[in-house]
Amino acid sequence: MLSQLGDEAKLLAGGQSLIPLMKLRFASPKHLVDLNFISGTSYIKEEDGALRFGALTRHAEVESSAGAAKVPILHDCAAGIADAQVRNRGTIGGSLAEADPSGDWATVLMTLETEVRCLSTKGERIVPLPEFIKDAYTTALSPDEVLGEVIVKVPRKASGGAYLAFKRSAPVYPTASAAVQLTMEGDVCKEAVIALGCVGLTPIRPKEAEFALRGKQLTDTAISAAVESARGAADPQSDMRGSADYKRTLVGALVKRAIEIAVQRAAGKQVEVSHIYA
Ligand SMILES: Cc1cc2nc3c(=O)[nH]c(=O)nc-3n(C[C@H](O)[C@H](O)[C@H](O)COP(=O)(O)OP(=O)(O)OC[C@H]3O[C@@H](n4cnc5c(N)ncnc54)[C@H](O)[C@@H]3O)c2cc1C
């Protein structure tokens, strides 16, 4: 249908981004192609060391999935998105396709090895997530393509991650957020991946902050160096949620807390995480 209707058509998944935009008249598609009637598009499967999410998998389904809970940062994300109504309708595929700079999924999935399966009448292609998210509200999808599946490699043993977002209330997007995924060997950090959310047009990977942790014992000095680098890499805009300076300070504090929780989880401890509210 997309290839027949061309760019006057929009796909409808959970409708939790598209319908508000249509209500505000920021989007007025001539045709809506409703994906909700296609069976077999909502699932969570574990295969060959990867978790596979059908595009229509709702945030709430990820939140309650025992399979996804094996990668705690996924549960942190799903459980913290907006309120129950939004989580019951909104989908992981819709969230990545929307590429909202304040969306949670892209930030979290950037810290894991994530690929996106894109489908069209011409066939399918697998796109690594960093190449899929091109810019604010812009992805690698062409107008006749559908996001079919999100494939997330399960991190190796002794890995742990955490995602923290700071919000003014549940049904609003975060003011800032930080995702951290670490792999430890004893008390030395072998691998560190950090992504900052809501402080740039796309999730930001603060490479120097990751470098400050990699191969190091995670002392207060190493963590402080990573936090400073993360603050420096953030590129926030002042808006109704706070000034750019405020957001830069905030994102540093979130990175610090997320590192501390990731270390504990990498050691096998169960640590509950919830978003932080003003
Ligand atoms: C009050 C409120 C608060 C919210 N707060 C948050 C929040 O805190 N954090 C957060 O991350 N999100 C938040 N959201 C957004 C929510 O997570 C949405 O579910 C998500 O952004 C879009 O998913 P959807 O399934 O609803 O997509 P839709 O709204 O149906 O579609 C969004 C866009 O993606 C396209 N699309 C959808 N599915 C596909 C597909 N499979 N292939 C190709 N294109 C596709 C559509 O054509 C459309 O352009 C909030 C929404 C509301 C209404």
PDBQT file of the ligand as one rigid body, heavy atoms in Angstrom, charges set to zero:
ROOT
HETATM    1  C1  LIG A 301       1.408  11.970  26.493  1.00  0.00    +0.000 C 
HETATM    2  C2  LIG A 301       2.555  11.253  25.832  1.00  0.00    +0.000 A 
HETATM    3  C3  LIG A 301       3.748  11.134  26.511  1.00  0.00    +0.000 A 
HETATM    4  C4  LIG A 301       4.836  10.467  25.920  1.00  0.00    +0.000 A 
HETATM    5  N1  LIG A 301       5.993  10.359  26.618  1.00  0.00    +0.000 NA
HETATM    6  C5  LIG A 301       7.022   9.658  26.095  1.00  0.00    +0.000 A 
HETATM    7  C6  LIG A 301       8.220   9.469  26.813  1.00  0.00    +0.000 A 
HETATM    8  O1  LIG A 301       8.373   9.895  27.953  1.00  0.00    +0.000 OA
HETATM    9  N2  LIG A 301       9.226   8.781  26.207  1.00  0.00    +0.000 N 
HETATM   10  C7  LIG A 301       9.095   8.243  24.943  1.00  0.00    +0.000 A 
HETATM   11  O2  LIG A 301      10.016   7.616  24.444  1.00  0.00    +0.000 OA
HETATM   12  N3  LIG A 301       7.956   8.393  24.252  1.00  0.00    +0.000 NA
HETATM   13  C8  LIG A 301       6.923   9.070  24.790  1.00  0.00    +0.000 A 
HETATM   14  N4  LIG A 301       5.760   9.213  24.057  1.00  0.00    +0.000 N 
HETATM   15  C9  LIG A 301       5.693   8.680  22.677  1.00  0.00    +0.000 C 
HETATM   16  C10 LIG A 301       5.407   7.191  22.643  1.00  0.00    +0.000 C 
HETATM   17  O3  LIG A 301       6.491   6.462  23.148  1.00  0.00    +0.000 OA
HETATM   18  C11 LIG A 301       5.116   6.680  21.233  1.00  0.00    +0.000 C 
HETATM   19  O4  LIG A 301       4.634   5.411  21.428  1.00  0.00    +0.000 OA
HETATM   20  C12 LIG A 301       6.247   6.566  20.230  1.00  0.00    +0.000 C 
HETATM   21  O5  LIG A 301       6.955   7.740  20.066  1.00  0.00    +0.000 OA
HETATM   22  C13 LIG A 301       5.710   6.268  18.825  1.00  0.00    +0.000 C 
HETATM   23  O6  LIG A 301       5.221   4.985  18.757  1.00  0.00    +0.000 OA
HETATM   24  P1  LIG A 301       3.806   4.679  18.164  1.00  0.00    +0.000 P 
HETATM   25  O7  LIG A 301       3.752   3.209  18.037  1.00  0.00    +0.000 OA
HETATM   26  O8  LIG A 301       2.746   5.317  18.967  1.00  0.00    +0.000 OA
HETATM   27  O9  LIG A 301       3.917   5.315  16.695  1.00  0.00    +0.000 OA
HETATM   28  P2  LIG A 301       2.899   6.171  15.819  1.00  0.00    +0.000 P 
HETATM   29  O10 LIG A 301       2.503   7.407  16.535  1.00  0.00    +0.000 OA
HETATM   30  O11 LIG A 301       1.810   5.307  15.305  1.00  0.00    +0.000 OA
HETATM   31  O12 LIG A 301       3.879   6.527  14.603  1.00  0.00    +0.000 OA
HETATM   32  C14 LIG A 301       4.958   7.413  14.778  1.00  0.00    +0.000 C 
HETATM   33  C15 LIG A 301       5.679   7.599  13.441  1.00  0.00    +0.000 C 
HETATM   34  O13 LIG A 301       6.400   6.436  13.091  1.00  0.00    +0.000 OA
HETATM   35  C16 LIG A 301       5.909   5.888  11.861  1.00  0.00    +0.000 C 
HETATM   36  N5  LIG A 301       5.879   4.431  12.065  1.00  0.00    +0.000 N 
HETATM   37  C17 LIG A 301       5.265   3.780  13.076  1.00  0.00    +0.000 A 
HETATM   38  N6  LIG A 301       5.524   2.467  13.005  1.00  0.00    +0.000 NA
HETATM   39  C18 LIG A 301       6.319   2.289  11.923  1.00  0.00    +0.000 A 
HETATM   40  C19 LIG A 301       6.924   1.159  11.329  1.00  0.00    +0.000 A 
HETATM   41  N7  LIG A 301       6.796  -0.086  11.831  1.00  0.00    +0.000 N 
HETATM   42  N8  LIG A 301       7.681   1.344  10.224  1.00  0.00    +0.000 NA
HETATM   43  C20 LIG A 301       7.867   2.585   9.688  1.00  0.00    +0.000 A 
HETATM   44  N9  LIG A 301       7.311   3.701  10.221  1.00  0.00    +0.000 NA
HETATM   45  C21 LIG A 301       6.546   3.548  11.313  1.00  0.00    +0.000 A 
HETATM   46  C22 LIG A 301       4.535   6.517  11.644  1.00  0.00    +0.000 C 
HETATM   47  O14 LIG A 301       4.198   6.596  10.280  1.00  0.00    +0.000 OA
HETATM   48  C23 LIG A 301       4.738   7.876  12.273  1.00  0.00    +0.000 C 
HETATM   49  O15 LIG A 301       5.374   8.741  11.373  1.00  0.00    +0.000 OA
HETATM   50  C24 LIG A 301       4.679   9.891  24.621  1.00  0.00    +0.000 A 
HETATM   51  C25 LIG A 301       3.454   9.999  23.941  1.00  0.00    +0.000 A 
HETATM   52  C26 LIG A 301       2.409  10.675  24.544  1.00  0.00    +0.000 A 
HETATM   53  C27 LIG A 301       1.099  10.763  23.797  1.00  0.00    +0.000 C 
ENDROOT
TORSDOF 0
